[in-house]
C-alpha cells in the first residue's frame, strides 16, 4: 500500500506542476530580443567576441543588468564581477537557487555558448513574475565571469571560483593572452574588488545555496541528430592536457638531405598524432568513451621551403568521464614516444601536464530534472558533457550542481553556432517545472 501511495503522490504532484505550467511560461519573446541585442554587441565582423574581463563581457553584463532592473529584480555585482539578479522568495534566509551561466565567449565564437544559460534564467524568472508565482526561496539568475578563460587567461573558472573562495591566489597574476596584462589588472578595470578575493572572502557556499543549475547549448551533435531538444547531463569529464609539447630534431637543407639522414620534427609529430588517433579508435570500438584532440600541431617560425623542420610544437587534450580512459591514452603516448624518437632521430619534450578531475552532476538534482521534464512533457535523454562548465567549481565546493543541455546546430566555439528557440523553450520549461516542484509556494 505504501508503494501505491507514493505513486499516487507522484502523479498528483505532476498534475499540480502541469497546472502551474499552464499558469506561467518562460518568456521566450524576451529571450529572443536579448539574443539579438547580444549579437549586436558582440559581432566582430566574423563571429561573436565577448572577451573575458574586457569590454565585450562588460557590455553583455550591462545589458543583463538593465533587463533585470526592468523586471524588478534585485541586482548586484559581487567582488569578482559576477552579476546576481534575484527574484525574492518568501523565506529570504533560506538557501537560494542559482540559475545561470557565463556571457563571455572565445574569440570569434558563437552567440549562444554561455549566454543561453543567463538568458534562460531571466526568461524563467520573467515567467514566474508574469504568473504571479512567488518562490519559497530566492531565485537568483547569475552571470558568472570568464568561464571561457582558457581562451583568454590560463585559469579555470575564475569568476565562480573567486565567489566560492577556491581560486588559487597566484592565478591573479596570470596574464591574458592578447593583452599581456594580469587577471588582477583586468578584474580591477572591470570594477572588481581584488583585495576581497585575496582576503579569501566567500560569497557562495552550501550554507546559502541550495543548488546551482546551468542551461547550456550542447557543444556536439547528439541531441540535434536524434531530434531530442534537451539532455540532462550525467557528469563533466576529467581531462589531461599538454600545453607546451615540443619535438626537437635537426634543421637541414630540404633539397640536399636524403630521407635516411633526416631528423624531421614535423613528420615525427605527425606520426604521434596519427598513432594516438588510431589508439583512440581502438578504445572507441570497445565502447570506451573519450575524446583526444591535438589542438595545436605546428612548426616554428624558422620553417621554410629550404629547411627540413628541426622543431615542432603541439598541444594535446584528452577527456573522458572515466579517468581510466584518459590514463589509457597517456599510457599509449608514453609507450610510443621512445619508438618514434629512435626511428626518427628526434627528442620529444612533453612539458608539464594540466589535470582536471571529472565531476559527476548531483544525482538528486538529475532525478528531479528528469521528473520536471516529464511533467513539462519535454523529451530528454541523459548524457555526458564533452566540455568543462562552471558546475565543476560549484560541485567541488560542495554545492549541488546540475547541467541541462539544449540542442544546438553547427557545433560550438565557431561563428555558425545556432540554436532553435523552440528547443531553448523546452529547456526553459524544464527549469521552470523544476522550480515549481522544488520551490514554488502553494
C-alpha positions in Angstrom: 0.0 0.0 0.0 2.8 2.4 0.8 4.2 2.0 -2.7 0.7 2.8 -4.2 0.5 5.9 -2.0 3.9 7.1 -3.3 2.9 6.6 -6.9 -0.4 8.4 -6.3 1.5 11.3 -4.6 3.9 11.5 -7.6 1.0 11.6 -10.0 -0.8 14.3 -8.1 2.5 16.4 -7.9 3.0 16.0 -11.6 -0.6 17.2 -12.2 -0.1 20.2 -10.0 3.1 21.1 -11.9 1.3 20.7 -15.2 -1.5 23.1 -14.0 1.1 25.6 -12.8 2.9 25.4 -16.2 -0.4 26.5 -17.8 -0.4 29.5 -15.4 3.2 30.6 -16.3 5.6 30.0 -19.2 9.1 31.1 -19.9 9.3 34.5 -21.6 10.8 33.3 -25.0 10.0 36.6 -26.6 12.2 38.4 -24.0 14.9 35.7 -24.7 14.8 36.3 -28.5 15.2 40.0 -28.0 18.2 39.6 -25.7 19.9 37.2 -28.1 19.6 39.8 -30.8 21.0 42.5 -28.6 23.9 40.3 -27.5 24.6 39.5 -31.1 24.8 43.2 -32.0 27.0 43.9 -29.0 29.4 41.1 -29.7 29.7 40.8 -33.5 33.3 41.4 -34.6 32.8 41.2 -38.3 33.3 37.4 -38.4 31.8 35.9 -35.2 31.0 36.9 -31.7 33.7 38.1 -29.3 32.9 39.0 -25.7 36.3 39.0 -24.1 36.7 37.8 -20.5 37.1 40.7 -18.1 37.1 43.0 -21.0 34.8 45.4 -22.9 32.9 42.6 -24.6 31.9 40.8 -21.4 31.4 44.1 -19.6 28.9 45.3 -22.2 26.9 42.0 -22.0 26.8 42.3 -18.2 25.5 45.9 -18.5 22.7 44.7 -20.9 21.6 41.9 -18.5 21.7 44.4 -15.5 19.4 46.8 -17.4 16.9 44.0 -18.3 16.9 42.6 -14.7 16.1 46.1 -13.3 13.3 46.4 -15.8 11.9 43.1 -14.5 12.0 44.4 -10.9 14.8 42.1 -9.7 17.3 42.9 -7.0 20.6 43.4 -8.8 24.2 43.5 -7.6 27.7 42.6 -8.8 30.0 40.8 -6.4 33.7 41.3 -5.8 34.6 39.0 -8.7 32.3 40.8 -11.1 29.6 38.0 -11.2 26.2 39.5 -11.7 23.4 38.4 -9.3 19.8 39.1 -10.4 17.4 38.0 -7.7 13.6 37.3 -7.5 12.9 37.4 -3.8 11.4 34.3 -2.2 9.1 34.1 0.8 12.0 33.0 3.1 14.9 35.3 2.5 17.1 33.5 4.9 16.8 30.0 3.3 19.5 28.8 0.8 18.8 30.2 -2.6 18.5 28.7 -6.0 21.1 29.8 -8.6 20.3 29.6 -12.4 22.9 30.9 -14.8 26.0 30.5 -16.9 28.5 32.9 -18.5 28.4 35.7 -21.0 32.0 35.7 -22.3 32.9 33.9 -25.5 36.0 32.6 -27.2 37.4 34.9 -29.9 35.2 34.8 -33.0 32.8 32.3 -31.4 29.1 32.0 -31.3 26.2 33.8 -29.7 24.7 31.1 -27.5 27.6 29.3 -25.7 27.1 30.5 -22.2 24.7 33.3 -22.8 21.8 30.9 -23.3 22.0 29.9 -19.6 21.8 33.5 -18.4 19.0 34.4 -20.8 17.2 31.2 -19.8 17.3 32.2 -16.1 15.8 35.6 -16.9 13.1 34.0 -19.2 12.2 31.6 -16.4 12.1 34.3 -13.7 10.0 36.6 -16.0 7.6 33.7 -16.4 7.2 33.3 -12.6 6.6 37.1 -12.3 4.0 37.0 -15.1 2.3 34.1 -13.5 2.3 35.8 -10.1 4.2 32.9 -8.5 6.5 33.8 -5.7 9.0 31.1 -5.0 9.5 29.8 -1.5 13.2 30.8 -1.6 15.2 33.4 -3.5 15.8 32.5 -7.2 19.0 34.2 -8.4 20.0 34.4 -12.0 23.8 34.6 -12.0 26.0 35.7 -14.9 29.3 34.1 -14.0 32.5 35.8 -15.2 35.1 34.4 -17.5 34.1 30.8 -18.0 35.9 30.9 -21.3 39.0 32.0 -19.5 41.0 29.2 -21.2 40.8 31.3 -24.4 42.0 34.4 -22.6 43.8 33.5 -19.4 45.4 30.2 -18.4 42.9 30.0 -15.5 39.9 27.7 -15.0 36.6 29.2 -13.8 38.0 32.4 -12.2 34.6 34.1 -11.7 32.8 31.2 -9.9 35.9 30.1 -8.0 36.6 33.6 -6.7 33.0 33.8 -5.3 33.4 30.3 -3.8 36.8 31.3 -2.3 38.5 28.4 -4.2 40.6 30.4 -6.7 44.3 29.9 -6.1 45.6 33.4 -5.4 48.7 33.1 -7.6 46.4 32.8 -10.6 45.5 36.5 -10.1 48.9 37.2 -11.7 48.2 35.0 -14.8 48.4 37.1 -17.9 45.8 37.5 -20.6 47.0 36.0 -23.9 46.2 39.0 -26.1 47.0 41.9 -23.8 49.8 40.5 -21.6 48.2 42.1 -18.6 47.3 40.2 -15.4 43.9 38.8 -14.4 44.0 41.1 -11.4 44.5 44.1 -13.7 41.6 43.2 -15.9 39.4 42.5 -12.8 40.2 45.9 -11.4 39.4 47.5 -14.7 36.1 45.7 -14.7 35.2 47.1 -11.3 36.1 44.1 -9.2 37.4 44.1 -5.6 40.6 42.1 -6.0 41.6 42.6 -2.3 38.4 40.8 -1.2 39.5 37.8 -3.3 43.0 38.0 -1.8 41.4 38.0 1.7 39.6 34.8 0.8 36.1 36.2 1.2 33.4 33.7 0.4 30.1 34.8 -1.1 28.6 31.4 -2.1 28.7 28.2 -0.1 26.5 25.1 0.7 25.1 27.1 3.6 23.5 29.7 1.4 23.0 28.0 -2.0 20.5 25.1 -2.3 21.5 24.3 -5.9 23.2 25.7 -9.0 21.6 24.7 -12.3 23.1 25.7 -15.6 21.4 25.6 -19.0 23.9 25.4 -21.9 23.8 24.5 -25.5 25.2 21.1 -26.3 28.5 21.6 -28.0 28.2 18.5 -30.1 25.7 17.0 -32.5 24.0 14.3 -30.4 20.7 16.0 -29.4 20.2 17.7 -32.8 20.9 14.5 -34.7 18.5 12.5 -32.6 15.8 15.2 -32.7 15.7 15.5 -28.9 15.6 19.1 -27.5 17.0 18.5 -24.0 19.7 16.5 -22.3 20.2 16.1 -18.6 24.0 15.8 -18.0 25.4 13.0 -16.0 28.8 14.4 -15.5 31.6 16.7 -16.7 34.8 14.9 -17.9 38.2 14.7 -16.4 41.0 15.9 -18.7 44.7 15.9 -19.1 46.4 18.4 -21.2 49.9 19.0 -22.6 50.1 22.8 -23.2 53.7 23.1 -24.4 54.8 19.9 -26.1 57.8 20.1 -28.3 59.7 17.9 -30.8 63.3 18.6 -31.3 65.0 17.3 -34.5 67.6 18.9 -36.7 67.3 21.6 -39.3 68.8 20.6 -42.7 68.6 21.6 -46.3 65.3 20.4 -47.7 66.7 19.6 -51.1 70.0 18.1 -50.2 69.1 15.9 -47.2 68.1 12.3 -48.1 65.3 10.7 -46.0 67.6 8.4 -44.0 69.6 11.4 -42.8 66.7 13.5 -41.6 65.6 14.3 -38.1 62.3 15.7 -39.2 60.4 17.1 -36.2 57.2 17.7 -38.2 56.9 14.2 -39.5 57.7 12.8 -36.1 54.9 14.9 -34.6 52.5 13.9 -37.4 53.2 10.2 -36.7 52.5 10.7 -33.0 49.1 12.3 -33.8 48.2 9.5 -36.2 49.1 6.7 -33.8 47.2 8.4 -30.9 44.2 8.7 -33.2 44.5 5.0 -34.1 44.6 4.1 -30.4 41.5 6.3 -29.7 39.7 4.4 -32.5 40.7 1.1 -30.9 39.3 2.2 -27.5 36.2 3.7 -29.1 35.4 0.4 -30.9 35.3 -1.3 -27.5 32.8 1.2 -26.1 35.2 3.3 -24.1 34.0 6.9 -24.4 36.7 9.7 -24.6 38.0 12.4 -26.9 41.5 13.1 -28.0 42.4 16.4 -29.7 45.7 17.8 -30.9 44.7 21.4 -30.5 48.0 22.7 -32.0 50.3 21.0 -34.5 52.8 23.4 -36.0 56.4 24.0 -37.0 58.3 27.1 -35.7 58.8 30.4 -37.3 62.2 29.2 -38.7 60.4 26.8 -41.1 60.6 27.5 -44.8 60.7 25.7 -48.1 64.5 25.4 -47.8 64.6 23.6 -44.5 63.8 20.2 -43.0 61.8 21.2 -39.9 64.1 21.0 -36.9 61.4 21.8 -34.4 57.7 21.4 -34.0 55.3 22.1 -31.1 51.9 20.8 -30.1 49.1 20.9 -27.5 47.1 17.8 -26.6 43.8 17.5 -24.8 42.3 14.1 -23.7 39.0 14.0 -21.9 36.6 11.4 -20.6 34.0 10.9 -17.8 36.0 7.9 -16.9 39.6 8.9 -15.8 40.8 5.4 -16.7 40.1 6.1 -20.3 42.3 9.3 -20.1 45.0 7.2 -18.4 44.9 4.6 -21.2 45.6 7.3 -23.8 48.5 8.7 -21.9 49.9 5.2 -21.2 49.9 4.8 -25.0 51.5 8.1 -25.5 54.4 7.3 -23.2 54.8 3.9 -24.9 55.1 5.1 -28.4 57.2 8.2 -27.9 60.5 6.3 -27.4 59.8 4.3 -30.6 59.2 7.4 -32.6 62.3 9.1 -31.1 64.5 6.1 -32.0 63.4 5.7 -35.6 63.0 9.4 -36.4 66.1 10.6 -34.5 64.2 13.3 -32.6 63.5 14.1 -29.0 60.1 14.8 -27.5 59.7 17.3 -24.7 56.2 16.8 -23.3 56.3 19.5 -20.7 54.1 19.7 -17.7 50.6 18.3 -17.6 47.4 20.1 -16.7 44.9 17.9 -15.0 41.3 18.4 -14.0 39.2 15.8 -12.2 35.9 14.7 -13.6 32.8 15.8 -11.7 29.5 13.9 -11.6 26.4 16.0 -11.5 24.3 15.7 -8.4 22.2 12.5 -8.6 19.2 14.0 -6.7 19.1 17.1 -9.0 19.4 14.8 -12.1 16.4 12.8 -10.9 14.4 15.9 -10.1 15.2 17.4 -13.5 14.0 14.2 -15.2 10.8 14.4 -13.3 10.4 18.0 -14.3 11.0 17.2 -17.9 8.3 14.5 -17.7 5.8 16.9 -16.0 6.6 19.6 -18.7 6.2 17.0 -21.5 9.7 17.7 -22.7 11.5 14.8 -24.5 15.0 14.4 -23.0 17.9 11.9 -22.5 20.7 11.6 -20.0 24.2 12.2 -21.5 27.7 13.2 -20.5 29.2 16.6 -21.2 32.1 16.9 -23.5 33.4 20.2 -22.2 34.0 21.8 -18.9 31.5 24.2 -17.3 31.1 26.2 -14.1 29.1 23.5 -12.4 32.5 21.9 -11.8 33.5 24.7 -9.5 30.2 24.6 -7.6 30.2 20.8 -7.2 33.8 20.8 -6.0 32.8 23.4 -3.4 30.1 21.1 -2.0 27.1 22.8 -3.7 24.6 20.5 -5.5 25.1 21.3 -9.2 23.4 20.2 -12.4 23.7 20.9 -16.1 20.9 20.9 -18.7 21.8 20.8 -22.4 19.7 22.2 -25.3 20.1 21.0 -28.8 22.4 23.2 -31.0 23.3 23.2 -34.7 26.7 23.6 -36.1 28.8 22.8 -33.0 30.2 25.5 -30.7 33.1 27.9 -30.4 32.5 29.0 -34.0 30.6 31.8 -35.8 28.0 29.4 -37.1 26.8 28.3 -33.7 23.0 28.1 -33.7 20.0 27.2 -31.5 16.3 26.9 -32.2 14.2 29.0 -29.9 11.7 26.1 -29.7 14.5 23.8 -28.3 15.5 26.7 -26.0 11.9 27.0 -24.8 11.9 23.3 -24.0 15.0 23.7 -21.9 13.5 26.7 -20.0 10.3 24.7 -19.4 12.3 22.0 -17.6 14.0 24.6 -15.4 10.6 26.2 -14.7 9.0 22.9 -13.9 11.9 22.1 -11.6 11.4 25.3 -9.6 7.6 24.7 -9.4 8.2 21.2 -8.0 11.0 22.2 -5.7 10.5 25.8 -4.5 7.0 27.0 -5.5 4.6 28.2 -2.9 1.0 26.9 -2.7 
